[in-house]
Amino acid sequence: MNVKQTLKHIIPVPAWTVLHKTYSGLIHMPELPSAYLHPWRRASLVSLAGLKNVHKGRRAFIIGNGPSLKQTDLSKLKGEFTFGLNRIYLMFPELGFGTTYFVSVNDLVIEQCAKDICALSMPKFLSWRSHRFFKSGPPPANFLYTTYDNPTFTRDVRWRVWESATVTYVALQLAFHMGFEQIILVGVDHNSNVPGKANSTIVSQGDDPNHFNPGYFGKGFRWQLPDFETSEIGYQLARRAYEADGREVLDATIGGKLTVFPKIDYLSLF
């Protein structure tokens, strides 16, 4: 048992929670001025305020990037509100249309794909950390102040947003902020056949079997192995938040391994 586990074992839960949040606050204190006062972030705060409940009562699809997308008739999503994640844009030429919104918060993805992301025309949402990968000038996206610690579900994404080790969770918080009443997940396979420690960084040695396109994380691409355990903590928080507000998240992923949200047949939605 390490020091952290030992302290957590002997300190009462309420006291541990306070200590952990205090420690986290101290850790993040140096980045707070930039996260709220930088011109790009101030512009993002104004933009995000304008998006609060802008789609109240509507439904939206959050499109993951799993191989199940190859079995999913995504043409049915034309005209729907959609959130595309990370390298979903590799599918746009085949689809003939782009997603309504684009979200990415992983440093490795944004760093290696910054030019591709800049070229996207839809509203984009990126982690504030990633602003260092872009040149000065007009903000290239709406920047979200995302962090790795203090699990929570944020109902107003102008403030701190927990990542839960998956961009899908960030998209769920963003969709809640926008007022969507029903969210449907597609392509969130929640499965991987690449062994290794969660969150560790590896370099692809060949075609990518874990996404809809073999070149998604193709040869030479640096990426982090998924952390399904942490992701499920976030998904549980999201389900509770949506249901407490009379909203819902449904999972229409074909053959997906995620069991947190109620399942629904994809084609029955149309």
C-alpha positions as CSV (number, residue, x, y, z in Angstrom):
1,M,0.0,0.0,0.0
2,N,1.5,3.4,-1.0
3,V,1.5,6.6,1.0
4,K,-1.7,7.9,-0.7
5,Q,-3.6,4.7,-0.1
6,T,-2.4,4.5,3.5
7,L,-3.6,8.1,4.2
8,K,-6.9,7.5,2.5
9,H,-7.4,4.4,4.6
10,I,-6.8,6.1,8.0
11,I,-8.4,9.5,7.2
12,P,-12.2,9.8,7.4
13,V,-13.8,10.2,4.0
14,P,-15.1,13.8,4.5
15,A,-11.7,15.0,5.7
16,W,-10.0,13.1,2.8
17,T,-12.3,14.8,0.3
18,V,-11.5,18.3,1.6
19,L,-7.8,17.6,1.7
20,H,-7.8,16.2,-1.8
21,K,-9.7,19.2,-3.2
22,T,-7.4,21.6,-1.4
23,Y,-4.3,19.9,-2.7
24,S,-5.8,19.9,-6.2
25,G,-6.6,23.6,-6.0
26,L,-3.0,24.4,-5.0
27,I,-1.7,22.3,-7.9
28,H,-3.9,24.1,-10.4
29,M,-3.5,27.6,-8.9
30,P,-0.5,28.6,-11.2
31,E,-2.6,27.9,-14.4
32,L,-5.8,29.7,-13.2
33,P,-4.9,33.3,-14.3
34,S,-4.3,32.1,-17.9
35,A,-7.3,29.8,-17.9
36,Y,-9.6,32.7,-17.1
37,L,-7.9,35.9,-18.2
38,H,-6.1,35.0,-21.5
39,P,-7.9,36.7,-24.4
40,W,-8.6,33.4,-26.1
41,R,-10.2,32.0,-22.9
42,R,-12.2,35.2,-22.3
43,A,-13.5,35.0,-25.9
44,S,-14.4,31.3,-25.2
45,L,-16.3,32.3,-22.0
46,V,-18.4,34.7,-24.0
47,S,-19.0,32.1,-26.7
48,L,-19.9,29.4,-24.2
49,A,-22.3,31.7,-22.4
50,G,-24.1,32.1,-25.7
51,L,-24.4,28.4,-26.1
52,K,-26.0,27.8,-22.7
53,N,-29.3,25.9,-23.3
54,V,-29.2,26.9,-27.0
55,H,-30.6,23.5,-28.0
56,K,-32.9,23.0,-25.1
57,G,-35.2,20.0,-25.6
58,R,-33.5,18.7,-28.7
59,R,-31.7,15.4,-29.3
60,A,-28.0,15.0,-30.3
61,F,-25.7,12.2,-31.3
62,I,-22.2,11.8,-29.9
63,I,-20.2,9.9,-32.5
64,G,-17.3,7.9,-31.1
65,N,-14.5,6.5,-33.3
66,G,-14.8,2.7,-32.7
67,P,-14.7,0.1,-35.5
68,S,-18.5,-0.4,-35.1
69,L,-18.9,2.8,-37.1
70,K,-18.1,0.7,-40.2
71,Q,-21.4,-1.2,-39.4
72,T,-23.4,1.9,-38.7
73,D,-25.4,3.8,-41.3
74,L,-24.2,7.2,-40.5
75,S,-26.0,8.8,-43.5
76,K,-29.1,8.8,-41.3
77,L,-27.4,11.5,-39.1
78,K,-27.4,14.1,-41.9
79,G,-29.6,16.9,-40.5
80,E,-29.2,15.7,-36.9
81,F,-27.2,17.5,-34.2
82,T,-23.9,15.7,-33.9
83,F,-20.7,15.9,-31.9
84,G,-17.6,14.5,-33.6
85,L,-14.6,13.5,-31.6
86,N,-10.8,13.6,-32.2
87,R,-10.1,12.3,-35.7
88,I,-13.7,11.7,-36.8
89,Y,-13.0,14.1,-39.7
90,L,-11.3,11.3,-41.5
91,M,-14.8,10.0,-42.2
92,F,-16.2,13.3,-43.6
93,P,-15.2,12.8,-47.2
94,E,-17.0,9.4,-47.2
95,L,-20.1,10.8,-45.4
96,G,-20.4,13.9,-47.5
97,F,-21.0,16.0,-44.5
98,G,-19.4,17.0,-41.2
99,T,-20.6,16.9,-37.7
100,T,-22.3,19.9,-36.1
101,Y,-19.6,20.3,-33.4
102,F,-16.1,19.0,-32.9
103,V,-14.5,18.1,-29.6
104,S,-10.9,17.1,-28.7
105,V,-9.0,17.3,-25.4
106,N,-6.1,14.9,-25.7
107,D,-2.8,16.6,-25.9
108,L,-1.2,14.1,-28.2
109,V,-4.1,14.1,-30.7
110,I,-4.3,17.9,-30.8
111,E,-0.5,18.4,-31.1
112,Q,-0.2,15.9,-34.0
113,C,-3.4,17.0,-35.8
114,A,-3.5,20.8,-35.1
115,K,-3.4,21.7,-38.8
116,D,-6.3,19.3,-39.6
117,I,-8.3,20.7,-36.7
118,C,-7.7,24.3,-37.8
119,A,-9.1,23.4,-41.2
120,L,-12.4,22.2,-39.8
121,S,-15.2,24.7,-40.3
122,M,-17.7,23.7,-37.6
123,P,-17.5,25.1,-34.0
124,K,-14.6,23.4,-32.2
125,F,-14.0,22.7,-28.5
126,L,-10.5,22.0,-27.3
127,S,-8.7,21.7,-24.0
128,W,-7.2,25.0,-22.8
129,R,-3.8,23.1,-22.4
130,S,-3.7,22.7,-26.1
131,H,-3.6,26.5,-26.9
132,R,0.2,26.2,-27.0
133,F,-0.1,24.2,-30.2
134,F,-1.6,27.1,-32.1
135,K,-0.2,30.4,-33.2
136,S,-1.3,33.8,-32.1
137,G,-4.2,35.6,-33.7
138,P,-8.0,34.9,-33.5
139,P,-8.8,31.9,-31.2
140,P,-8.9,28.8,-33.4
141,A,-11.6,27.2,-31.2
142,N,-13.6,27.4,-28.0
143,F,-11.2,26.5,-25.2
144,L,-12.5,24.5,-22.3
145,Y,-10.6,24.5,-19.0
146,T,-10.3,20.7,-18.6
147,T,-8.4,18.8,-15.9
148,Y,-7.6,15.2,-15.0
149,D,-8.5,15.2,-11.3
150,N,-11.5,15.8,-9.0
151,P,-14.2,13.7,-10.6
152,T,-17.4,15.8,-11.2
153,F,-20.0,16.4,-13.8
154,T,-20.0,20.1,-14.9
155,R,-23.4,21.5,-15.9
156,D,-21.8,24.8,-17.1
157,V,-18.7,24.3,-19.1
158,R,-17.5,27.8,-18.8
159,W,-15.8,26.6,-15.6
160,R,-13.6,23.6,-14.8
161,V,-14.5,20.4,-16.7
162,W,-13.3,16.9,-15.6
163,E,-12.1,14.8,-18.5
164,S,-12.7,11.3,-17.1
165,A,-10.0,9.9,-19.4
166,T,-12.3,10.2,-22.4
167,V,-13.4,13.0,-24.8
168,T,-16.8,11.4,-24.9
169,Y,-17.4,12.5,-21.3
170,V,-16.4,16.0,-22.1
171,A,-18.9,16.0,-25.0
172,L,-21.6,14.8,-22.6
173,Q,-21.0,17.8,-20.4
174,L,-20.9,20.1,-23.3
175,A,-24.2,18.7,-24.6
176,F,-25.8,19.1,-21.2
177,H,-24.6,22.8,-21.2
178,M,-26.3,23.3,-24.5
179,G,-29.6,22.0,-23.2
180,F,-30.0,18.8,-25.2
181,E,-32.6,16.6,-23.7
182,Q,-31.6,13.3,-25.2
183,I,-28.1,12.1,-26.2
184,I,-27.5,9.0,-28.2
185,L,-24.0,7.4,-28.3
186,V,-22.8,5.7,-31.5
187,G,-19.4,4.2,-32.2
188,V,-18.5,4.2,-28.5
189,D,-17.2,0.7,-28.5
190,H,-15.5,0.9,-25.1
191,N,-13.1,-1.9,-26.1
192,S,-9.5,-2.3,-27.2
193,N,-7.3,-5.2,-28.2
194,V,-4.0,-3.4,-27.5
195,P,-2.4,-4.6,-24.2
196,G,-0.7,-2.3,-21.8
197,K,-1.1,0.0,-18.8
198,A,-4.0,2.5,-19.0
199,N,-2.9,6.0,-20.0
200,S,0.6,4.9,-21.0
201,T,1.8,6.5,-24.3
202,I,2.8,4.2,-27.2
203,V,3.7,4.7,-30.8
204,S,1.7,2.8,-33.4
205,Q,3.7,0.3,-35.4
206,G,1.1,-0.3,-38.1
207,D,-2.6,-0.1,-39.0
208,D,-5.0,0.8,-36.2
209,P,-7.6,-2.0,-35.4
210,N,-9.4,-0.1,-32.7
211,H,-10.9,2.7,-34.7
212,F,-13.1,3.0,-37.8
213,N,-10.1,3.9,-40.0
214,P,-6.8,1.9,-40.0
215,G,-4.9,5.2,-40.3
216,Y,-6.7,6.8,-37.3
217,F,-3.7,6.1,-35.1
218,G,-1.6,4.7,-37.9
219,K,2.0,3.9,-38.0
220,G,4.2,6.4,-36.2
221,F,1.2,8.1,-34.4
222,R,1.8,8.7,-30.6
223,W,-1.3,7.9,-28.5
224,Q,-2.4,6.9,-25.0
225,L,-3.9,3.5,-24.1
226,P,-7.6,3.8,-22.9
227,D,-8.5,3.9,-19.3
228,F,-11.9,2.3,-19.3
229,E,-12.2,2.2,-15.5
230,T,-11.9,6.0,-15.1
231,S,-14.1,6.5,-18.1
232,E,-16.9,4.5,-16.5
233,I,-16.7,6.7,-13.4
234,G,-17.5,9.6,-15.6
235,Y,-20.2,7.8,-17.4
236,Q,-21.9,7.0,-14.2
237,L,-21.8,10.6,-13.1
238,A,-23.2,11.7,-16.5
239,R,-26.1,9.2,-16.3
240,R,-27.0,10.5,-12.8
241,A,-26.8,14.1,-13.9
242,Y,-29.0,13.7,-17.0
243,E,-31.6,11.6,-15.2
244,A,-31.8,14.0,-12.2
245,D,-32.7,16.7,-14.7
246,G,-35.3,14.7,-16.6
247,R,-33.0,14.0,-19.5
248,E,-31.4,10.8,-20.8
249,V,-28.4,9.3,-22.5
250,L,-28.9,6.2,-24.6
251,D,-26.3,3.9,-26.2
252,A,-26.9,2.9,-29.8
253,T,-23.4,1.6,-30.4
254,I,-23.6,-1.6,-32.4
255,G,-21.9,-4.4,-30.4
256,G,-20.5,-1.9,-27.8
257,K,-19.1,-3.1,-24.5
258,L,-20.3,-0.1,-22.4
259,T,-23.0,-1.1,-20.0
260,V,-23.6,2.2,-18.1
261,F,-26.4,3.6,-20.3
262,P,-29.6,2.0,-21.5
263,K,-29.2,0.3,-24.9
264,I,-31.3,1.2,-27.9
265,D,-31.4,-0.2,-31.5
266,Y,-29.8,2.4,-33.8
267,L,-32.2,2.0,-36.7
268,S,-35.2,2.3,-34.4
269,L,-34.3,6.0,-33.8
270,F,-35.3,6.9,-37.3
